[in-house]
Amino acid sequence: MKLPAFMEMYQQLIAAPSISALEDSLNMSNQNVIHLLAQWCETLGFTVEVTELEHAKGKYNLIARRGNGDGGLMLAGHTDTVPFDDSRWQFDPFKLSEQDNKLYGLGSIDMKGFFAFVLNAISELDELQQNAPIMILATADEETTMAGAQEIAKHPSLKPARCIIGEPTDMVPVFTHKGHMTTAIRIVGRSGHSSDPERGLNAIEIMHQV
């Protein structure tokens, strides 16, 4: 199989919907995007590992690796997009459109386009001159639960020397990257009866104190 041209890859990625949302009616699988990336990575000589998320069925992560040894370079991105409001779009969100030397489509920058750029650049490299591994990481659900990143963090042997994350930064390299941490507090009440309220515990009142 021959690697498609750059714009063709870009178009196919945009045309594969992969919205992640907390509302079930909007939430989609990213399987079609992962399938495309897996095919193209294998064409470039990568060994591909695709895993379905344990806590988000129908969502997938991809790790592709070319070369042996420790360290190396990882090129990382997420495959999902936010939902969209059709009334605010001048173009078809699932069709890559060009106007005034700009490309429009859902995920064109954040961040399906990154994978098209990465694969096109790798296709121009001489594999025989590669002296360290190149890895491509594609995760799910970055826009919502971070479920893909959470499962990748548990991977036993994913330790590149360097990592480029393809988030949009107006073409200015950013040498650090935000993390994400969430804390939850659960207040558990105790049932009671209006005849003897002291025997119960109102969780809402305790939450106000918290």
Secondary structure, 3 states (H helix, E strand, C coil): CCCCCHHHHHHHHHCCCCECCCCCCCCCCCHHHHHHHHHHHHHCCCEEEEEEECCEEEEEEEEEEECCCCCCEEEEEECCECCCCHHHCCCCCCCCEEECCEEECCCCCCCHHHHHHHHHHHHCCCHHHCCCCEEEEEECCCCCCCHHHHHHCCCCCCCCCEEEECCCCCCCCCCCCCCCCCCCCCCCCECCECCEHHHCECHHHHHHHC
